[in-house]
């Protein structure tokens, strides 16, 4: 696996013990096998049994790390419990507490996209193509967005003094996460020719300006 670029968040990660490193290696093997098989033979033709065999783990081990095949695709990197959307939550927590919420969300979203483009460009491109092509992957993303929206809302509530279930706060969070989803779909539908980060900035400007058409 290619070495990943460091980000400011790396400095805050605890040093892992041997057991944690073994888990990380297993998780990476499962993800690597899944992406390789899917690229070679397609999503529907790739089974969890094949992925487990290619990763040299048992099927029960695979499901212990990833409950569904869709979860393997949507995992952001090899960090346990990490998805594209949970990576946004982590990036948001690293933003200055007094920053305007929309700007914090913009920075978190673009940071996550930029890191994915730098660290796993092939996986990101395949993942977004699968979002367009495979309804089950798209449905799983939508399902995971609900949990992430709640987590992001809690972070924003701490910064703004609002309650986590505040309607305006929930609308703001849902709008930004929905924008991320639509930009990913747009990027894939247009053969991933455009600059993904520039598309995100353009879409978030549309939100900031009050959705002018």
Protein Blocks (a to p, Z undefined) as FASTA:
>chain_A
ZZddddfklmmpccddfklmmmmmmmmmmmmmmmmmmmmnojklpcfklmmmmnopafkl
mmmmmmbfklmmmpmblcehiafklmmmmmmmmpcfkbcfklmmmmmmmmmmmmmmmmmm
mlmmmmmmmmmmmmklmmmmmmmmmmmmmmmmmmmmmmnopafklmklmmmmmmmmmmmm
mmmmmmmmnoomacfklmmmmmmmmmmnoppZZ
